[in-house]
Amino acid sequence: MRNKLLKHIGFGIVFVLSQLLIFQYLTIYGSIADPVLIFVLWTALRYKRHEVLFFAAGLGLFQDALFDSWGLNMFAKTITIFLFYKIVSRNSEVRLIIWQAFVLILGAAFLHNLFYLGFSSFLNVYELSFSPIILLIGSSLYTALIGSILHILKGDAN
């Protein structure tokens, strides 16, 4: 159990670094995918709610530290996982077909981006350098597309 947990923490750090080094520069009309959210949704299939919330908070805070948006990703990911955990964990025994995975990730990404946009505009700390529509729709679709591709490449449900 401990080796599995350490391995998944390492994978989470790799996903954060992949966003920093790869996905930040692979934009489509200004929208950026969030592979960390995809990874945290994937951990909801394997861990209990409180463990996944710790994953979301820890990886979100690490992501915030690298992108200089202290706390926004952490809160958005934690609230999103809190709300989506039951839906995702229900599907841990069966493999979703591609459109179901796409819709699930799209809904989670849209909610995450909505919370992120809400927190950033509510706090009024950061100057919004992006269009809210591109963040809400474009980044959600891009994240769902990347998540669906990873769902296809992963193969089995475990």
Stockholm file with secondary structure:
# STOCKHOLM 1.0

chainA/1-158         MRNKLLKHIGFGIVFVLSQLLIFQYLTIYGSIADPVLIFVLWTALRYKRHEVLFFAAGLGLFQDALFDSWGLNMFAKTITIFLFYKIVSRNSEVRLIIWQAFVLILGAAFLHNLFYLGFSSFLNVYELSFSPIILLIGSSLYTALIGSILHILKGDAN
#=GR chainA/1-158 SS CHHHHHHHHHHHHHHHHHIIIIITTCCBTTBCCCHHHHHHHHHTTTSCHHHHHHHHHHHHHHHHHHHTCTTHHHHHHHHHHHHHHHHHHTTSSSCCCHHHHHHHHHHHHHHHHHHHHHHHHHHCCSCCCSCHHIIIIIHHHHHHHHHHHHHHHHCSCC
#=GC SS_cons         CHHHHHHHHHHHHHHHHHIIIIITTCCBTTBCCCHHHHHHHHHTTTSCHHHHHHHHHHHHHHHHHHHTCTTHHHHHHHHHHHHHHHHHHTTSSSCCCHHHHHHHHHHHHHHHHHHHHHHHHHHCCSCCCSCHHIIIIIHHHHHHHHHHHHHHHHCSCC
//
